[in-house]
Amino acid sequence: MPSTTYSFEREVKTHKQADIVVVGGGPAGTAAAIGAARRGKKVVLLEKSAQLGGMGTLANVSVFMPVGNVTGIYREIIKEMLAEYLPAGHDESIAPQYSPFLLRQYLNDKMKKEGVDVFFHCEFVGTVREGSRIRAVIVSTREGLRAFEAERVIDCTGDARVAIDAGVPYRTGREEDGLTQPMTLMFTMQDTGKPVKPILPEGCYYYENVSDLPQGRRLYWERNGDGALLVNMSRVKANGADMEQVNYAETEALKQVFSIANYLQRTGFGTYAIAHIAPQTGVRETNQIEGRYTLSEADVVGGARFPDAVAQTNYEIDIHSPDAQKTTDERKVDGYDIPYGCMVPAASIDNLLVAGRAISATHVAMSSMRVQATCYALGQAAGIAAAVSIEDGVPVGGVAIGKVHEELKKQDVRLLGK
Ligand SMILES: Cc1cc2nc3c(=O)[nH]c(=O)nc-3n(C[C@H](O)[C@H](O)[C@H](O)COP(=O)(O)OP(=O)(O)OC[C@H]3O[C@@H](n4cnc5c(N)ncnc54)[C@H](O)[C@@H]3O)c2cc1C
């Protein structure tokens, strides 16, 4: 391996100044942007791909796992895009499937209505620090490197990219060995109404039995009776934040997709053809920041409650084997709070919050909090907290949680028992 390192310096033009810059437009990032914009802040949202929605669109996850409540921005999405699933109360569970294409369009439109300035094809590159704060983020754009200046930055990259660059300590995957949950390339098959000739491209696998499949099981959803089959059956042992492992995962997962489709066509879905393969292999788990509080397995199992709760969930512990085994560790939980401290980096950076799947949580706790609805909830709270911290002229770690709760309520978030 070459061991040369370079120091790299450039003059970079500022493209925009905002009150709050959100990096990453997944569930956490879109909700953070909306939460802050509704508090009257000028918000820029930077996304490295061409679409909002994160894994929900880019990786075609397209199922909302049940979290025990339908509240806040998540509730609005259901109401506006999937009205037939909207429960009467905030404390009910649903698990609807949706079209990733419709969510993509919906979120574009939503950002426009909320006055959020979205920049696509803008990949975060680095932070410019000034003492204990981030002054600007440097982004790779279609026009080259550009700076975006902000009073507050919210890292919603899922991989804690901004936080890591700013020097926030972090850990990756399982505590004992750093292994993460595997990656999965989601795809959709469509019923054509007539027999389809199964194809198996060169280099792919012939799966004979269920036990030969990458997960050792059939896992798919037959969407709403419209002849579409959403398939979550590939599995690749890889860390989605590791360049070399991602290279392997993207090619291996695609081979598995063709192989699984071939298997399904031979075992009950003889009239189905591949209709869509997600643009990228889905990433379940990478880096977790070290935050002021770390959510633990004991919190999840024991139903922990916190005075600074910003999100609640009862989604199960759900660990796809990090060891390349064909097993999934699924354990029901009754419900617990996620405190604000999980989004506040332990390192003294006054103006950075981290929302979404990269918050401070152990491997097991993360497996439960990682689903989309919870990430929307965390994002909304982070956007509000960042806005409040600007108004009060305090570091993000010094925000009055009462004010965050008040604004969450105004934005139609209901936290049980609060
Ligand atoms: C295969 C799979 C199946 C899943 N199944 C379900 C399910 O059934 N139901 C459910 O609710 N959840 C499911 N999940 C979990 C859920 O989809 C994710 O945990 C959730 O989307 C995380 O939200 P997030 O906003 O934290 O991050 P992400 O969704 O990962 O979004 C991060 C965003 O940041 C952007 N980004 C990353 N780096 C940069 C950068 N350097 N610069 C700019 N932008 C950047 C990305 O492009 C992306 O848009 C699944 C996940 C996977 C991978």
The ligand as an SDF file (V2000), in Angstrom:
LIG
                    3D

 53 58  0  0  0  0  0  0  0  0999 V2000
  -31.5830   -2.6460    3.1690 C   0  0  0  0  0  0  0  0  0  0  0  0
  -32.2250   -1.8000    4.2210 C   0  0  0  0  0  0  0  0  0  0  0  0
  -33.5020   -2.1150    4.6370 C   0  0  0  0  0  0  0  0  0  0  0  0
  -34.1270   -1.3110    5.5860 C   0  0  0  0  0  0  0  0  0  0  0  0
  -35.4180   -1.5830    5.9210 N   0  0  0  0  0  0  0  0  0  0  0  0
  -36.1210   -0.6460    6.5840 C   0  0  0  0  0  0  0  0  0  0  0  0
  -37.5390   -0.7570    6.6690 C   0  0  0  0  0  0  0  0  0  0  0  0
  -38.1290   -1.7120    6.1960 O   0  0  0  0  0  0  0  0  0  0  0  0
  -38.2090    0.2550    7.2840 N   0  0  0  0  0  0  0  0  0  0  0  0
  -37.5750    1.3400    7.8230 C   0  0  0  0  0  0  0  0  0  0  0  0
  -38.2530    2.2380    8.3300 O   0  0  0  0  0  0  0  0  0  0  0  0
  -36.2290    1.4400    7.7840 N   0  0  0  0  0  0  0  0  0  0  0  0
  -35.4920    0.4920    7.1590 C   0  0  0  0  0  0  0  0  0  0  0  0
  -34.1380    0.6220    7.0350 N   0  0  0  0  0  0  0  0  0  0  0  0
  -33.4240    1.6570    7.7940 C   0  0  0  0  0  0  0  0  0  0  0  0
  -33.5590    3.0750    7.2560 C   0  0  0  0  0  0  0  0  0  0  0  0
  -33.7990    3.0870    5.8780 O   0  0  0  0  0  0  0  0  0  0  0  0
  -32.3120    3.9260    7.5410 C   0  0  0  0  0  0  0  0  0  0  0  0
  -31.7250    3.6020    8.7660 O   0  0  0  0  0  0  0  0  0  0  0  0
  -32.7130    5.4030    7.5360 C   0  0  0  0  0  0  0  0  0  0  0  0
  -33.0090    5.7650    6.2070 O   0  0  0  0  0  0  0  0  0  0  0  0
  -31.6170    6.2800    8.1060 C   0  0  0  0  0  0  0  0  0  0  0  0
  -31.9440    7.6290    7.9050 O   0  0  0  0  0  0  0  0  0  0  0  0
  -30.8060    8.7550    7.9490 P   0  0  0  0  0  0  0  0  0  0  0  0
  -31.4530   10.0270    7.5350 O   0  0  0  0  0  0  0  0  0  0  0  0
  -30.1180    8.7020    9.2510 O   0  0  0  0  0  0  0  0  0  0  0  0
  -29.7100    8.3000    6.8800 O   0  0  0  0  0  0  0  0  0  0  0  0
  -29.8090    7.8540    5.3630 P   0  0  0  0  0  0  0  0  0  0  0  0
  -31.1550    7.3490    5.0040 O   0  0  0  0  0  0  0  0  0  0  0  0
  -28.6440    6.9620    5.1340 O   0  0  0  0  0  0  0  0  0  0  0  0
  -29.5850    9.2150    4.5720 O   0  0  0  0  0  0  0  0  0  0  0  0
  -28.3320    9.8630    4.5460 C   0  0  0  0  0  0  0  0  0  0  0  0
  -28.3450   10.8820    3.4130 C   0  0  0  0  0  0  0  0  0  0  0  0
  -27.1280   11.6280    3.4540 O   0  0  0  0  0  0  0  0  0  0  0  0
  -26.5500   11.6760    2.1650 C   0  0  0  0  0  0  0  0  0  0  0  0
  -25.1010   11.8040    2.3360 N   0  0  0  0  0  0  0  0  0  0  0  0
  -24.2510   10.8710    2.8270 C   0  0  0  0  0  0  0  0  0  0  0  0
  -22.9860   11.3290    2.8150 N   0  0  0  0  0  0  0  0  0  0  0  0
  -23.0450   12.5900    2.3220 C   0  0  0  0  0  0  0  0  0  0  0  0
  -22.0660   13.5810    2.0610 C   0  0  0  0  0  0  0  0  0  0  0  0
  -20.7590   13.3640    2.2830 N   0  0  0  0  0  0  0  0  0  0  0  0
  -22.4630   14.7740    1.5370 N   0  0  0  0  0  0  0  0  0  0  0  0
  -23.7860   14.9990    1.2580 C   0  0  0  0  0  0  0  0  0  0  0  0
  -24.7590   14.0760    1.4860 N   0  0  0  0  0  0  0  0  0  0  0  0
  -24.3950   12.8960    2.0130 C   0  0  0  0  0  0  0  0  0  0  0  0
  -26.9740   10.3690    1.5140 C   0  0  0  0  0  0  0  0  0  0  0  0
  -26.9110   10.4470    0.1050 O   0  0  0  0  0  0  0  0  0  0  0  0
  -28.4000   10.2140    2.0480 C   0  0  0  0  0  0  0  0  0  0  0  0
  -29.3330   10.8920    1.2460 O   0  0  0  0  0  0  0  0  0  0  0  0
  -33.4500   -0.1840    6.1330 C   0  0  0  0  0  0  0  0  0  0  0  0
  -32.1610    0.1280    5.6990 C   0  0  0  0  0  0  0  0  0  0  0  0
  -31.5520   -0.6660    4.7520 C   0  0  0  0  0  0  0  0  0  0  0  0
  -30.1920   -0.3010    4.2730 C   0  0  0  0  0  0  0  0  0  0  0  0
  1  2  1  0
  2  3  1  0
  2 52  2  0
  3  4  2  0
  4  5  1  0
  4 50  1  0
  5  6  2  0
  6  7  1  0
  6 13  1  0
  7  8  2  0
  7  9  1  0
  9 10  1  0
 10 11  2  0
 10 12  1  0
 12 13  2  0
 13 14  1  0
 14 15  1  0
 14 50  1  0
 15 16  1  0
 16 17  1  0
 16 18  1  0
 18 19  1  0
 18 20  1  0
 20 21  1  0
 20 22  1  0
 22 23  1  0
 23 24  1  0
 24 25  2  0
 24 26  1  0
 24 27  1  0
 27 28  1  0
 28 29  2  0
 28 30  1  0
 28 31  1  0
 31 32  1  0
 32 33  1  0
 33 34  1  0
 33 48  1  0
 34 35  1  0
 35 36  1  0
 35 46  1  0
 36 37  1  0
 36 45  1  0
 37 38  2  0
 38 39  1  0
 39 40  1  0
 39 45  2  0
 40 41  1  0
 40 42  2  0
 42 43  1  0
 43 44  2  0
 44 45  1  0
 46 47  1  0
 46 48  1  0
 48 49  1  0
 50 51  2  0
 51 52  1  0
 52 53  1  0
M  END
$$$$
